[in-house]
């Protein structure tokens, strides 16, 4: 299945903490109140290691890296925002909203990947130049990629520029379907910072919170595209989205058997009928990520950078 892969890269949360710079528009983050930094670091590392253990036990091929300087990067545990790897050997580097996150772009990671996997990067599409224009596109956080049908779904926000979306589409031969997805923050409607909070895509399904898409024409265009590409639509509520039920990822385990990875909070929020629908498309694997979710504002999908080798 070209939509999912058995190869995943994950970055140890060595420097994980609440980042006030990213919290400007990531309203899923919460400031530190009742824990000290040592507790947060220990809990984040434990959550990370447990998730790696669970995926490894299911036969997912995981490359874990902890590059030099990683202890200075509070959001490094979310590597899918700054790069993506594609089957034709292309590496795409993305422009990041927060200055503090740009330090995560350590290209030595790819040297490690090439040595471990015998994979060679053939070309690089570097979109980071857009940072000079104060425009951003944060990888597969900003875009949900239908790799089989070459469609990129994207909710526009301060971190997801329409201009860069179409540049990506032109250069990577993707159709762009963009829309506005909003949620209530301090009694007013604000853009959802990343598309992958309210939507995920598997080989034959899509989990989506359509209630966040206020424009009927945009919602219809998105749903029509999913139906035309034979994706079963599994609707989630805003409450379930807030528990990161939209932030899941389908990967391949042992013998290419599909697995659907999510957090414990996401799993607990889903109804039996929703879980039954998902189980048609793979075994559900969930793990406690409460510290990473609470202070980082991201969940299971954000922690996995897919490697199409």
N, C-alpha and C positions, 0 to 999 in steps of 0.2 A: 504494500500500500504506500503510494508516494506521498500521502498526506501526513503519515506518521513515521517516526524513526525510532530505532533501538538505541541511538547514540545521543547522550545528553551531557552537556557541560554544566557544572555547578561550582560556584565560588564560595569558599568558606566565609562566614560572617565574622571575620576576625575583628573588624572595627565597628561592628553593628551598633547603632544607637539611633535615637530620634534625631532627625535632621530638620531644623526649622526652615532651611532654605527650600527643601522640597515640599514642606507642609504648606507653603504659600498657596499651592493649587491642588495638592493631594489631600483631600478632606477626609480620607480614610485613616490618616495618621492621628495619633493622640500624644500629647506631650507627657513627659515623665512626671509622675506624681508620687507614687508609693513604692518605687523601687530605686535602688542605687545602680550606678553604671555597671558595677561588678556583677550584680544579679542579672541585669539585662544581658550582658555579654555571655555569661554562663548559660542562661536559658536559651538564648538564640543559638549558641553552638550546639547545645543538646538537641534542640528541635531540628536543626540542620542534619546532625549526625543520624538521628532517628529516621529522618526521611530518606537519607542516602541508604541506610541499612535496609529499609523496606523496599526501595526500588531495586537495590542490588539483589535482594533475595528473590525478586520476581524476574530476574534475568535482564534487567535494563543495564546497558553498558554505559557506566557513568565515569566521566573524567572529572575529578575534583581538583581544583587548583586553589592555591593560596599565594598569589604572586607577591613579589617584593613591594612594600609600601601599602599592602592591602589593609593593614591595621589603621590606616588613615582614611579609609573609604567607608562611610557609614552605610551606604546602600549597595555595596558590591555584591551582596547576596542576590541581586536582581540583574544578572548579566544580559538577559534577553533584550534589554533596552538599548544597549550600545552596539550590538552587532547581530547579524544573522548570517547563516551559512546555507548555501543553496546547492542543489544536486549537480549543477553544471560547473561547480568549483568556484563560484563567485562568493566573495566575502563582502558584505555591505556594512559600512561603518556609519553610525547615525549621530546627528547633532542633538545634544542634550541640553535641557532647560537649565539645570542647576550647575553652576561652576564647579561645585564640590564633586559632582558626578563625572565630570569630564576626566578626572584623574584615574577613573576606572579603566580607561582605554589603554590597557597594557598589551602591546602586540606580541610580547613574549609568550603569552598564552597560546598563540597559534603555533609557535615553534614547538611547544609541548604537545599540542594536538597532533601536529604532523609527525612528530617522532613516535607518538604512542599508537596512532591509527594508520600510519602509512598513507594518509590523505594529503594531497597537495592543493594548496590554494592556487587557482589558475588566474584569477583576476580580482581586483578590488574596486568596488564602487564606493567612493568616499564622499559622503554627503555632509561631513562635518563643517565644510566651508560655510554652510548656512548659519552657523553660530554667529558669524560676523554680521549677518542681517537680522539677528535676534529672532530667527525662525528655527523651529525644532520639529523633529520626528523621531520618537523614541522606540524604534524597532518594532518588535512584535508585542510591545505594550500598546503602542499607538495603532498598530495594524493587526488585524486578524487575517492571516494569509490562507486562502484556499489554494494550496500549491498545485493541486491537480488541475483545477480549472483556471488558474492564473487570475484570481480575483483577490483584491485587497479591500477589506471592509474597515472603515475608520470613522470613529467619532471625533469630530473636530474639537480642538481645545487649544489652550496656550501651548501645549506640548505636541500638538498634532497639526502641522501646517498644511493647508490645502496645496500651496505652491510646491512644497517638497513631495507631497503625496503624488502629484502628477509627474514630477520629475522621476521619482522612483518607478511609477507605472510605465513611463516612456522607456526608461533604461532597462527595466527588468521584464518588460512585456506583460504587465499586469493591468487588468481593468480595475479602475478605482470606483468604489461605491462609498461615498462619504455621507455623513448625516450628523445631526446634532443630538447629543444625549445629555440630559440634564438631571440633576438631583437637587434636593433641598438642603441648603447649608445656611444656618442662621436665618431661617425664615425667608430665604430668597433662592431662586433657581440659579444654579451654577453648572458649568460644563463638568462632566465626569472626566477626570484627568487622563485616564487611559481606557481605551476601548476594551482591553482584556479584563476589565473589572465587570463589565456588563454583558460580555459576550465571549463565548468560546466555540471552537469549531473542530469537529472530529471528522473521520472519514465519511460517515453517513449521518451525522447529527449536528445540530447546533443548539447550545444552551444560550438563551438570550433573555434579557429583561427589556421587552419592547415598551413597557410603560415609561421608560426614560426617553423614548423618542417621541417628542411632542408633535412634530410635523407629520401629518397623515401620509403625504406623498412620499416623504423620505422613508417612513416605516413600510409602506407598501412596496417601494422599490427594493428595499432590503429583503423583505420576506419573499417577494417574487423571485429574487435571485437565488435564495436558499432553496426554494421549492423546485426551481428549474434545474438546480444541481443536485437534486435528490437527497437533500438533508432533512431528516426529521427534526422539527422545531420543538424543543423542550423549553417551555416558557417558565421563567422564574420571577418571583415577586421582588419588589424593591427591598423588602426586609431580607430576603434570601441573598440578594446581591450584596447588601451591607455585611452579610456573613461570608462573603467571598465565594458564593456558589457559582458565580460567573467565571471565576478565576481557576479553571481546571484545565488539564491538558491530557489528551490521549497520546500514549506512547506505545511502543512495541516491547514486550517482554521476551521471555524465553520462547524459542520456536516461533517468533513473530506474533505471538498471541497478544491481542490488544489489551491495554490497561488504561484505566481512567484515573488520573491522579488529582487529588483535591485535599484540602485541609479538613481537620476534624470538625471545625465550626461550620464549614460548607456542608459536609456530610450530615451533620446533626440538623441543619436547617431544611434539608430536602424532605419532601413527602414521599411516602412509600411508592406512589404511582410514578413519581419522577425518577426515583432510584430504579424502579423496574424498567422504565424506558431506557435509562443509561446502561443498565446491565446487559441489554441486548448487544451493546457495542464494546463490551470489555469488562473485565473484573475491576471493581472499584477498590482503589488503594487510598486510604486517607491517613493523615498524620497530624498530630497537634503542632500548630504553627502560631499559637496565640501571641507569643511575644513578638515574632516577626510581623504578624498582621497588625498588632496594636500600635507598635511604634514605627514600623516601616511602611504601613499602608499598602502592602502587597502580600501575595499568598503563593500557593503552590506553583501556579503557572509561571509567575514572575521569576521563580527561582531556577527554572530550567531553560537553558538555551539549547534549542534543538540543533543537532549536527547531521545534516544530510550529506553523507560521505560517499 
